[in-house]
Amino acid sequence: MRPKKRIVAIDYGTKRIGLAKSDPLWLFAQPVGTFDRNGLSVALAAMVKQDDIALVLVGYPLSDGDERNAMTGVVDRFLEELRAEFPLLPIETVDEHHSSRNASQILIASGRSRKERQQKGRLDSAAACVLLSEYLESRSG
């Protein structure tokens, strides 16, 4: 029996984009890495070629009152590009409210040194893991 395809999560930022993927059983999230926009396309294309993606989650930035902000429009444009580039991939948005803050707290709890935590890419891929973990937990409940 072939394992299930994975769910991937994207924490989109204008400088760096964090990417995480689930295990084939959809129990855990693991960081894939941090990419620029072109690098993300290459990474996703490789996963698509392996027929390994069931769903793409993209963190959607809303303010405290669920209001759109400057970054919301940026992510909307990214979503349009992603859907044009990978028209067969199912893409959903998930509320990314506090994902970076939660990721930072997870890195602190993991015992990472301040210097390691301040490697910005580590935070971006951890934020993608938080998005994916929350999604997986919401499905299993």
Contacts in CASP RR format, 6 or more apart in sequence:
PFRMAT RR
TARGET T0000
AUTHOR 0000-0000-0000
METHOD contacts of the structure
MODEL  1
MRPKKRIVAIDYGTKRIGLAKSDPLWLFAQPVGTFDRNGLSVALAAMVKQ
DDIALVLVGYPLSDGDERNAMTGVVDRFLEELRAEFPLLPIETVDEHHSS
RNASQILIASGRSRKERQQKGRLDSAAACVLLSEYLESRSG
3 24 0 8 1.000
3 25 0 8 1.000
4 24 0 8 1.000
4 25 0 8 1.000
4 26 0 8 1.000
4 54 0 8 1.000
5 24 0 8 1.000
5 51 0 8 1.000
5 52 0 8 1.000
5 53 0 8 1.000
5 54 0 8 1.000
6 21 0 8 1.000
6 22 0 8 1.000
6 23 0 8 1.000
6 24 0 8 1.000
6 26 0 8 1.000
6 47 0 8 1.000
6 52 0 8 1.000
6 53 0 8 1.000
6 54 0 8 1.000
7 21 0 8 1.000
7 22 0 8 1.000
7 26 0 8 1.000
7 53 0 8 1.000
7 54 0 8 1.000
7 55 0 8 1.000
7 56 0 8 1.000
7 57 0 8 1.000
7 132 0 8 1.000
7 135 0 8 1.000
7 136 0 8 1.000
8 19 0 8 1.000
8 20 0 8 1.000
8 21 0 8 1.000
8 22 0 8 1.000
8 32 0 8 1.000
8 44 0 8 1.000
8 47 0 8 1.000
8 53 0 8 1.000
8 55 0 8 1.000
8 56 0 8 1.000
8 57 0 8 1.000
8 132 0 8 1.000
9 19 0 8 1.000
9 20 0 8 1.000
9 21 0 8 1.000
9 29 0 8 1.000
9 56 0 8 1.000
9 57 0 8 1.000
9 58 0 8 1.000
9 59 0 8 1.000
9 94 0 8 1.000
9 128 0 8 1.000
9 129 0 8 1.000
9 131 0 8 1.000
9 132 0 8 1.000
9 135 0 8 1.000
10 17 0 8 1.000
10 18 0 8 1.000
10 19 0 8 1.000
10 40 0 8 1.000
10 56 0 8 1.000
10 57 0 8 1.000
10 58 0 8 1.000
10 59 0 8 1.000
10 128 0 8 1.000
10 131 0 8 1.000
11 17 0 8 1.000
11 18 0 8 1.000
11 19 0 8 1.000
11 20 0 8 1.000
11 59 0 8 1.000
11 96 0 8 1.000
11 99 0 8 1.000
11 100 0 8 1.000
11 124 0 8 1.000
11 125 0 8 1.000
11 127 0 8 1.000
11 128 0 8 1.000
11 131 0 8 1.000
12 18 0 8 1.000
12 58 0 8 1.000
12 59 0 8 1.000
12 74 0 8 1.000
12 75 0 8 1.000
12 78 0 8 1.000
13 71 0 8 1.000
13 74 0 8 1.000
13 124 0 8 1.000
14 74 0 8 1.000
15 36 0 8 1.000
15 120 0 8 1.000
16 34 0 8 1.000
16 35 0 8 1.000
16 36 0 8 1.000
16 120 0 8 1.000
16 121 0 8 1.000
16 124 0 8 1.000
17 34 0 8 1.000
17 35 0 8 1.000
17 36 0 8 1.000
17 37 0 8 1.000
17 40 0 8 1.000
17 124 0 8 1.000
18 31 0 8 1.000
18 32 0 8 1.000
18 33 0 8 1.000
18 34 0 8 1.000
18 35 0 8 1.000
18 40 0 8 1.000
18 121 0 8 1.000
18 124 0 8 1.000
18 125 0 8 1.000
18 127 0 8 1.000
18 128 0 8 1.000
19 31 0 8 1.000
19 32 0 8 1.000
19 33 0 8 1.000
19 34 0 8 1.000
19 35 0 8 1.000
19 40 0 8 1.000
19 43 0 8 1.000
19 44 0 8 1.000
19 125 0 8 1.000
19 128 0 8 1.000
20 29 0 8 1.000
20 30 0 8 1.000
20 31 0 8 1.000
20 32 0 8 1.000
20 33 0 8 1.000
20 125 0 8 1.000
20 128 0 8 1.000
20 129 0 8 1.000
20 131 0 8 1.000
20 132 0 8 1.000
21 29 0 8 1.000
21 30 0 8 1.000
21 32 0 8 1.000
21 47 0 8 1.000
21 132 0 8 1.000
22 28 0 8 1.000
22 29 0 8 1.000
22 30 0 8 1.000
22 132 0 8 1.000
22 136 0 8 1.000
23 30 0 8 1.000
26 136 0 8 1.000
26 139 0 8 1.000
27 136 0 8 1.000
27 140 0 8 1.000
28 133 0 8 1.000
28 136 0 8 1.000
29 128 0 8 1.000
29 129 0 8 1.000
29 130 0 8 1.000
29 132 0 8 1.000
29 133 0 8 1.000
29 136 0 8 1.000
30 129 0 8 1.000
31 125 0 8 1.000
31 126 0 8 1.000
31 128 0 8 1.000
31 129 0 8 1.000
32 43 0 8 1.000
32 125 0 8 1.000
32 128 0 8 1.000
33 43 0 8 1.000
33 121 0 8 1.000
33 124 0 8 1.000
33 125 0 8 1.000
34 120 0 8 1.000
34 121 0 8 1.000
34 122 0 8 1.000
34 124 0 8 1.000
34 125 0 8 1.000
35 42 0 8 1.000
35 43 0 8 1.000
41 85 0 8 1.000
44 53 0 8 1.000
44 56 0 8 1.000
44 86 0 8 1.000
44 89 0 8 1.000
45 86 0 8 1.000
47 53 0 8 1.000
48 86 0 8 1.000
48 88 0 8 1.000
48 89 0 8 1.000
53 89 0 8 1.000
54 90 0 8 1.000
55 89 0 8 1.000
55 90 0 8 1.000
55 91 0 8 1.000
55 92 0 8 1.000
56 82 0 8 1.000
56 86 0 8 1.000
56 89 0 8 1.000
56 90 0 8 1.000
56 91 0 8 1.000
56 92 0 8 1.000
57 91 0 8 1.000
57 92 0 8 1.000
57 93 0 8 1.000
57 94 0 8 1.000
57 131 0 8 1.000
57 132 0 8 1.000
57 135 0 8 1.000
58 75 0 8 1.000
58 78 0 8 1.000
58 79 0 8 1.000
58 82 0 8 1.000
58 91 0 8 1.000
58 92 0 8 1.000
58 93 0 8 1.000
58 94 0 8 1.000
59 75 0 8 1.000
59 93 0 8 1.000
59 94 0 8 1.000
59 95 0 8 1.000
59 96 0 8 1.000
59 99 0 8 1.000
59 131 0 8 1.000
60 72 0 8 1.000
60 75 0 8 1.000
60 93 0 8 1.000
60 94 0 8 1.000
60 95 0 8 1.000
60 96 0 8 1.000
61 69 0 8 1.000
61 71 0 8 1.000
61 72 0 8 1.000
61 75 0 8 1.000
61 96 0 8 1.000
61 97 0 8 1.000
62 68 0 8 1.000
62 69 0 8 1.000
62 72 0 8 1.000
62 95 0 8 1.000
62 97 0 8 1.000
63 69 0 8 1.000
64 97 0 8 1.000
75 93 0 8 1.000
79 91 0 8 1.000
79 93 0 8 1.000
82 89 0 8 1.000
82 91 0 8 1.000
83 89 0 8 1.000
83 91 0 8 1.000
94 131 0 8 1.000
94 134 0 8 1.000
94 135 0 8 1.000
96 127 0 8 1.000
96 131 0 8 1.000
99 127 0 8 1.000
99 128 0 8 1.000
99 130 0 8 1.000
99 131 0 8 1.000
99 134 0 8 1.000
100 123 0 8 1.000
100 127 0 8 1.000
102 127 0 8 1.000
102 130 0 8 1.000
103 123 0 8 1.000
103 126 0 8 1.000
103 127 0 8 1.000
103 129 0 8 1.000
103 130 0 8 1.000
104 117 0 8 1.000
104 123 0 8 1.000
104 126 0 8 1.000
106 126 0 8 1.000
106 129 0 8 1.000
106 130 0 8 1.000
107 116 0 8 1.000
107 117 0 8 1.000
107 122 0 8 1.000
107 123 0 8 1.000
107 126 0 8 1.000
108 117 0 8 1.000
112 122 0 8 1.000
116 122 0 8 1.000
117 123 0 8 1.000
END
